[in-house]
Amino acid sequence: MEKEIKKLKNELLDTSFMSMAYKVFDNPPFNTLIECVQSAPLMFGATLSIIYLDKYLMGNKMSLDEKQIESIDYALSSLSDSVNIIFVCKVPRDENKKPDSRKKFYKTLSKYSQVREFAQFKTYQKELNTQIAKMAKEKELTISSDNIALFIEQLGANLTLIDSELEKLKIALHPNKTINADAIRKYCTSSEDVFILADLIIQGNKNEVLKQYNLLTEKRHPLEIFSVLQSNFQRFIFIKNYEKKMSAKDISLKLKLHEFIVMKTQEKLRKTSLDKLIQIRENLINAEYKMKTGQSASPETVLELALLS
């Protein structure tokens, strides 16, 4: 979505007047909203306004009455050809929600707009592989299907992050235009990644665990880190428990993960027992409880005692 907005911005606007012609509004009150829709065209060219409306279109945090909606309806019906507006309803990642199409405000906007959905990809969807290959090609890069799977394992399905990492690879690999596994591992594995912390815990590398944990806490709250770790180990336990009962493909469908990620996880857990994984997750739950109840002033101490003893 952000990429399409950027494309329209470049196509529609004169860069010389960008500061005057381009505006962004985040769930504005009605008076600001109607002023934007009623805005007159500028003498020097087109204008573009981005208006985020998720609070209006999802739930009841903000609403418009009948008269206000009629005012917007009229303003949109007489909008100048050089006045461009993009209404955006941004849904938080991993929340299976959509704008409420029953709302009269939604129906009014739809009447004058080209409605387009930018659905979030899931890591197991083949369409994600196609999208990554397309994004790489746009940057004059090539990437094999195996390396796309590795790319997804490293980064997940966040297209904004993927686009940024592809740009990083383009610079790092120049003049080479082929993305290989070594480059992905070298340049696309963040030193501030909770997933790396989970791997270090499995390996029992005490010093590296604490070092990585301290890096993470510079940008994340300890409870957030423990929450993600719990989710990781819950997934590890499922994969380890069912690896002899189900195929990697069946597990991937059950967990909604790419099959390659399941196979890599099985390989990673080969020397780790199911009992050990269960014990680590129980320790994580206890550690989180101690932090929430103030039984330990030092998250590092809780982590060390809970996971590395």
C-alpha positions as CSV (number, residue, x, y, z in Angstrom):
1,M,0.0,0.0,0.0
2,E,2.8,2.4,1.0
3,K,4.5,1.6,-2.3
4,E,1.4,2.4,-4.3
5,I,0.9,5.7,-2.4
6,K,4.5,6.7,-3.2
7,K,4.0,5.8,-6.9
8,L,0.9,8.0,-7.1
9,K,2.6,10.8,-5.3
10,N,5.4,10.8,-7.9
11,E,3.0,10.6,-10.8
12,L,0.6,13.3,-9.7
13,L,2.6,16.0,-8.0
14,D,5.2,18.6,-9.0
15,T,8.2,18.1,-6.8
16,S,8.7,21.9,-6.7
17,F,5.5,22.4,-4.8
18,M,5.5,19.1,-2.8
19,S,5.2,20.8,0.6
20,M,2.0,22.6,-0.4
21,A,0.5,20.0,-2.6
22,Y,0.9,16.9,-0.4
23,K,-0.8,16.5,3.0
24,V,-1.4,13.6,5.4
25,F,-4.2,13.5,8.0
26,D,-4.7,10.9,10.8
27,N,-8.3,10.4,11.6
28,P,-9.1,14.1,11.5
29,P,-12.1,15.6,13.2
30,F,-15.1,16.4,10.9
31,N,-14.2,20.1,10.4
32,T,-10.7,19.2,9.1
33,L,-12.1,16.3,7.0
34,I,-14.7,18.4,5.2
35,E,-12.2,21.2,4.6
36,C,-9.8,18.7,2.9
37,V,-12.6,17.3,0.7
38,Q,-13.8,20.8,-0.2
39,S,-10.3,22.1,-0.9
40,A,-10.0,24.1,-4.1
41,P,-7.3,23.2,-6.7
42,L,-4.0,25.0,-6.7
43,M,-3.0,27.1,-9.6
44,F,0.3,25.3,-10.1
45,G,-0.9,21.7,-10.4
46,A,-2.5,18.7,-8.6
47,T,-2.8,18.1,-4.9
48,L,-2.8,14.8,-3.0
49,S,-4.2,14.2,0.5
50,I,-3.8,11.0,2.4
51,I,-6.5,10.6,5.0
52,Y,-6.4,7.7,7.5
53,L,-9.9,6.8,8.6
54,D,-9.5,3.5,10.5
55,K,-11.2,5.0,13.7
56,Y,-14.2,6.0,11.6
57,L,-14.5,2.8,9.6
58,M,-13.6,0.2,12.3
59,G,-15.6,0.1,15.5
60,N,-17.1,3.2,17.0
61,K,-14.2,5.3,18.2
62,M,-15.2,8.1,15.8
63,S,-18.4,8.5,14.0
64,L,-20.3,11.0,11.8
65,D,-24.0,11.9,11.9
66,E,-26.4,11.9,8.9
67,K,-25.9,15.5,8.1
68,Q,-22.1,15.3,8.2
69,I,-22.1,12.3,5.8
70,E,-24.4,14.2,3.4
71,S,-21.9,17.1,3.5
72,I,-19.1,14.8,2.6
73,D,-21.2,13.1,-0.1
74,Y,-21.9,16.5,-1.8
75,A,-18.3,17.6,-1.5
76,L,-17.0,14.4,-3.1
77,S,-19.5,14.7,-5.9
78,S,-18.1,18.0,-7.0
79,L,-14.4,17.3,-6.4
80,S,-12.0,19.0,-8.8
81,D,-10.1,16.7,-11.2
82,S,-6.8,18.1,-9.9
83,V,-7.7,17.4,-6.2
84,N,-6.7,13.8,-5.3
85,I,-7.6,12.1,-2.1
86,I,-6.6,8.6,-0.8
87,F,-8.7,7.4,2.1
88,V,-6.8,4.7,4.0
89,C,-8.1,2.3,6.6
90,K,-5.1,0.6,8.0
91,V,-5.7,-2.7,9.9
92,P,-3.1,-3.8,12.4
93,R,-1.0,-6.7,11.3
94,D,-2.3,-10.2,12.3
95,E,-5.7,-9.0,13.1
96,N,-8.4,-10.6,11.0
97,K,-10.5,-7.4,10.7
98,K,-11.8,-5.3,7.8
99,P,-13.5,-2.0,7.5
100,D,-17.2,-2.1,8.3
101,S,-18.8,-2.0,4.8
102,R,-22.3,-1.6,6.4
103,K,-21.5,1.9,7.6
104,K,-23.1,4.7,5.6
105,F,-19.8,6.6,5.6
106,Y,-18.0,3.6,4.0
107,K,-20.7,3.4,1.3
108,T,-20.4,7.1,0.6
109,L,-16.7,6.9,0.1
110,S,-17.0,3.7,-2.0
111,K,-19.4,5.5,-4.3
112,Y,-16.7,8.0,-5.4
113,S,-13.6,5.9,-4.9
114,Q,-11.8,3.0,-6.4
115,V,-11.7,0.6,-3.5
116,R,-8.6,-1.5,-3.2
117,E,-7.6,-4.0,-0.6
118,F,-3.9,-4.7,0.3
119,A,-4.3,-8.0,2.2
120,Q,-1.5,-9.2,4.5
121,F,0.3,-12.1,3.1
122,K,0.8,-15.2,5.3
123,T,4.2,-17.0,5.3
124,Y,2.7,-20.2,3.9
125,Q,1.0,-18.5,0.9
126,K,2.6,-19.2,-2.5
127,E,1.5,-15.7,-3.6
128,L,4.1,-14.3,-1.2
129,N,6.9,-16.1,-3.0
130,T,5.6,-14.7,-6.3
131,Q,5.4,-11.2,-4.8
132,I,9.0,-11.4,-3.4
133,A,10.3,-12.5,-6.8
134,K,8.5,-9.6,-8.4
135,M,9.8,-7.1,-5.9
136,A,13.4,-8.4,-6.5
137,K,12.9,-8.1,-10.3
138,E,11.8,-4.5,-9.9
139,K,15.2,-3.9,-8.3
140,E,16.9,-5.8,-11.1
141,L,17.7,-8.7,-8.8
142,T,17.1,-12.4,-9.2
143,I,16.4,-14.9,-6.4
144,S,15.7,-18.6,-6.5
145,S,12.6,-20.3,-4.9
146,D,14.8,-21.9,-2.2
147,N,16.3,-18.6,-1.3
148,I,12.9,-16.9,-1.3
149,A,11.9,-19.5,1.3
150,L,15.0,-18.7,3.3
151,F,14.2,-15.0,2.9
152,I,10.7,-15.6,4.4
153,E,12.2,-17.6,7.3
154,Q,14.5,-14.7,8.1
155,L,12.0,-11.8,7.7
156,G,8.5,-13.2,7.8
157,A,5.7,-11.7,5.6
158,N,6.1,-8.0,6.2
159,L,6.4,-6.5,2.7
160,T,7.7,-3.2,4.0
161,L,10.6,-4.9,5.7
162,I,11.2,-7.2,2.8
163,D,11.3,-4.3,0.4
164,S,13.8,-2.5,2.6
165,E,16.0,-5.7,2.9
166,L,16.0,-6.2,-0.9
167,E,17.2,-2.6,-1.3
168,K,20.0,-3.4,1.2
169,L,21.0,-6.5,-0.7
170,K,21.0,-4.6,-4.0
171,I,23.6,-2.2,-2.5
172,A,25.6,-4.9,-0.7
173,L,25.8,-7.3,-3.7
174,H,26.6,-4.7,-6.4
175,P,27.6,-5.3,-9.2
176,N,26.3,-8.9,-8.7
177,K,22.5,-9.1,-9.2
178,T,21.8,-12.7,-7.9
179,I,20.7,-13.1,-4.3
180,N,22.2,-16.1,-2.6
181,A,21.8,-17.8,0.7
182,D,25.0,-16.5,2.2
183,A,24.0,-12.9,1.4
184,I,20.6,-13.4,3.0
185,R,22.1,-14.8,6.2
186,K,24.8,-12.1,6.3
187,Y,22.7,-9.0,5.6
188,C,19.1,-9.9,6.5
189,T,19.5,-11.4,10.0
190,S,19.0,-8.6,12.4
191,S,21.2,-8.6,15.5
192,E,18.1,-7.4,17.4
193,D,15.9,-10.4,16.5
194,V,13.9,-12.3,19.1
195,F,14.1,-15.4,16.9
196,I,17.9,-15.4,17.2
197,L,17.5,-15.2,21.0
198,A,15.3,-18.3,20.9
199,D,17.9,-20.2,18.9
200,L,20.6,-19.2,21.4
201,I,18.5,-20.4,24.3
202,I,18.2,-23.8,22.7
203,Q,21.9,-23.9,22.2
204,G,22.4,-23.1,25.9
205,N,24.9,-20.3,25.1
206,K,24.6,-18.3,28.3
207,N,26.8,-15.4,27.4
208,E,25.3,-14.9,24.0
209,V,21.8,-15.1,25.3
210,L,22.4,-12.3,27.8
211,K,24.2,-10.2,25.2
212,Q,21.4,-10.7,22.7
213,Y,18.8,-10.0,25.3
214,N,20.4,-6.7,26.3
215,L,20.4,-5.6,22.6
216,L,16.7,-6.4,22.3
217,T,15.8,-4.4,25.5
218,E,17.2,-1.3,23.9
219,K,14.1,-1.2,21.7
220,R,11.6,-3.6,23.2
221,H,10.1,-4.0,26.7
222,P,11.2,-7.2,28.5
223,L,7.6,-8.5,28.7
224,E,7.2,-8.1,24.9
225,I,10.4,-10.2,24.4
226,F,9.2,-12.9,26.7
227,S,5.8,-13.0,25.0
228,V,7.4,-13.6,21.6
229,L,9.7,-16.2,23.1
230,Q,6.7,-18.1,24.5
231,S,5.1,-18.1,21.1
232,N,8.3,-19.4,19.5
233,F,8.7,-22.2,22.0
234,Q,5.0,-23.1,21.7
235,R,5.6,-23.6,18.0
236,F,8.8,-25.6,18.7
237,I,6.9,-27.9,21.0
238,F,4.2,-28.6,18.5
239,I,6.7,-29.3,15.7
240,K,8.8,-31.6,18.0
241,N,5.8,-33.4,19.3
242,Y,4.3,-34.1,15.9
243,E,7.4,-34.6,13.7
244,K,7.1,-38.4,13.8
245,K,3.3,-38.4,13.5
246,M,2.8,-35.8,10.7
247,S,4.7,-34.8,7.5
248,A,6.4,-31.4,7.4
249,K,3.8,-30.3,4.9
250,D,0.9,-31.3,7.2
251,I,2.6,-29.5,10.1
252,S,3.1,-26.4,8.0
253,L,-0.6,-26.3,7.1
254,K,-1.6,-26.8,10.7
255,L,0.7,-24.0,11.9
256,K,0.2,-21.8,8.8
257,L,3.9,-21.7,8.2
258,H,6.0,-22.3,5.1
259,E,7.0,-25.9,4.8
260,F,10.7,-24.9,4.4
261,I,10.5,-23.1,7.8
262,V,9.1,-26.3,9.4
263,M,11.9,-28.4,8.0
264,K,14.6,-26.0,9.1
265,T,13.0,-25.9,12.6
266,Q,13.0,-29.7,12.8
267,E,16.7,-29.7,11.8
268,K,17.4,-27.1,14.5
269,L,15.6,-29.1,17.2
270,R,17.1,-32.5,16.3
271,K,19.4,-32.6,19.4
272,T,16.8,-31.0,21.7
273,S,14.3,-33.1,23.6
274,L,10.6,-32.4,23.8
275,D,10.9,-32.4,27.6
276,K,13.6,-29.7,27.5
277,L,11.4,-27.5,25.3
278,I,8.4,-27.9,27.6
279,Q,10.6,-27.0,30.6
280,I,12.0,-23.9,28.9
281,R,8.4,-22.7,28.1
282,E,7.3,-23.3,31.7
283,N,10.3,-21.3,32.9
284,L,9.4,-18.5,30.5
285,I,5.8,-18.4,31.9
286,N,7.2,-18.3,35.5
287,A,9.7,-15.6,34.6
288,E,7.0,-13.4,33.0
289,Y,4.9,-13.9,36.2
290,K,7.8,-12.8,38.4
291,M,8.4,-9.7,36.4
292,K,4.7,-8.8,36.3
293,T,4.3,-9.2,40.1
294,G,7.6,-7.4,40.9
295,Q,9.2,-10.5,42.4
296,S,12.4,-9.7,40.5
297,A,13.9,-6.3,39.9
298,S,16.2,-7.6,37.2
299,P,14.7,-9.2,34.0
300,E,18.3,-10.4,33.2
301,T,18.5,-12.3,36.4
302,V,15.0,-13.9,35.8
303,L,16.1,-14.9,32.3
304,E,19.4,-16.4,33.5
305,L,17.8,-18.4,36.3
306,A,14.8,-19.5,34.3
307,L,16.5,-20.6,31.1
308,L,20.1,-21.3,31.8
309,S,20.1,-23.1,35.1
